Amino acid sequence: MRNCFKSLDWAYVFSEKSVDEMWEIIHNHVHTAVVKFVPHRSFKTGHRARSKPVWMNERVMSRIKRKKKSFQRYKETRDGKDYLEYVIARNAAKTETRKAV
């Protein structure tokens, strides 16, 4: 792209042009260069990638959900009892995740 832009004589291209016309010229040159030089990757529609890892089962998911709920409850109340419930849920989720992996 850099070589493409270097090859243009910008003084000649912009001579006797208004600001709007200059902007339109720049915009067109950049757009053309992007189409020409930037690689494109097409994605197939209808084929969705897995949203979770292969090893993640229902037991792990339930422990993680419980951990998230207890942490939300702790954030709202800032109570020591809620924190202890969160710690227990966190440790259980960590253990289940390690077993599953």
C-alpha positions, 0 to 999 in steps of 0.5 A, spaced: 500 500 500 505 504 501 508 503 494 502 504 491 501 511 495 508 513 493 507 512 486 502 518 486 503 525 484 499 528 490 501 535 488 498 534 481 492 530 483 490 535 488 491 541 484 486 546 484 481 542 488 476 544 493 477 540 500 471 536 499 474 534 492 481 532 495 477 528 501 473 524 496 480 523 492 483 520 498 477 516 500 477 513 493 484 511 493 484 508 500 478 504 499 481 502 492 488 500 496 484 496 501 480 492 496 486 491 492 492 489 498 488 487 504 486 480 505 479 478 506 477 472 509 470 469 508 466 465 513 461 460 512 454 462 514 450 456 518 456 453 521 457 456 528 463 455 532 463 451 539 461 456 544 464 452 549 470 447 550 469 440 549 471 438 556 466 442 559 460 438 561 453 440 565 457 439 572 462 444 570 457 449 568 453 448 574 458 449 578 461 455 574 454 458 574 453 457 582 460 461 583 457 467 578 451 467 582 454 467 589 459 472 587 454 477 584 450 476 591 457 478 595 458 484 591 451 486 592 451 485 600 459 485 601 457 480 607 462 476 610 457 470 610 456 471 602 463 471 601 464 464 604 459 462 600 463 464 594 469 461 596 466 455 597 463 455 590 469 458 587 473 452 590 468 447 587 468 450 580 476 450 580 476 443 582 470 440 577 474 444 572 481 441 573 477 434 573 474 435 567 480 437 563 
